[in-house]
Amino acid sequence: MPDAFPNLELTTQQKKALAFCISYIDQHGVMPSLSVLGAHLDVYPNAARHHVRVLRERGYLKEKKVTATRLTVSSKGRRAL
């Protein structure tokens, strides 16, 4: 998806949110909850949700496709049959 906001810089708070998300994912393997992110940023979860939305819209965060088991058949697996 092309950047809908190519000329807009991230705010200091957005950079802080992104850095925390990267660190949290590296440590825990999952995105922090809005409550955890909000606590880190010293804002309400709704404000954290806004930061996440902006980061998604600008391409810094993306949806992760998750299945019930987190497993799917790979292309190698499909070729084996």
C-alpha positions in Angstrom: 0.0 0.0 0.0 1.5 3.4 -1.0 2.1 5.9 1.8 -1.0 8.1 1.9 1.0 10.8 3.8 4.4 10.8 2.1 5.4 14.3 3.3 4.3 14.1 7.0 6.8 13.3 9.6 5.9 11.3 12.7 5.4 13.3 15.8 7.6 12.7 18.8 4.8 10.7 20.5 4.2 8.6 17.4 8.0 7.8 17.2 7.9 6.9 20.9 4.9 4.6 20.2 6.5 2.9 17.3 9.8 2.4 19.1 7.9 0.9 22.1 5.9 -1.4 19.8 9.1 -2.7 18.1 10.8 -3.3 21.5 7.7 -5.0 22.9 7.3 -7.2 19.9 11.0 -8.2 20.0 10.6 -9.1 23.7 7.2 -10.7 23.8 6.4 -11.7 20.2 3.1 -9.9 20.1 1.9 -6.3 19.8 1.4 -4.5 23.2 -2.2 -4.0 24.2 -3.6 -0.5 23.9 -3.6 -0.4 27.7 0.1 -1.3 27.9 1.0 1.1 25.1 -1.1 3.9 26.7 0.6 3.3 30.1 4.0 3.5 28.4 3.1 6.8 26.7 1.3 8.1 29.7 -2.0 8.5 27.8 -5.4 6.9 27.8 -5.9 3.7 25.7 -8.1 5.7 23.3 -5.1 8.0 22.6 -2.9 5.0 22.1 -5.5 3.6 19.6 -5.2 6.9 17.7 -1.4 6.5 17.5 -1.7 2.9 16.3 -4.3 3.9 13.7 -2.0 6.6 12.3 1.0 4.3 12.3 -1.1 1.7 10.4 -2.4 4.3 7.9 1.2 5.5 7.2 2.5 1.9 6.7 4.6 1.6 9.9 2.4 -1.1 11.3 0.5 -3.8 9.4 -2.2 -6.3 10.0 -0.9 -9.8 10.8 -3.0 -12.6 9.3 -3.7 -15.0 12.2 -5.4 -18.4 12.0 -6.9 -20.3 14.9 -3.8 -22.5 15.1 -1.4 -20.0 13.7 -0.4 -22.6 11.1 -1.2 -22.9 7.5 0.0 -25.2 4.7 3.1 -23.8 3.0 3.6 -23.8 -0.8 6.1 -26.7 -0.3 3.4 -28.6 1.5 1.0 -28.1 -1.3 3.5 -29.2 -3.9 4.1 -32.4 -2.0 0.6 -33.7 -2.7 
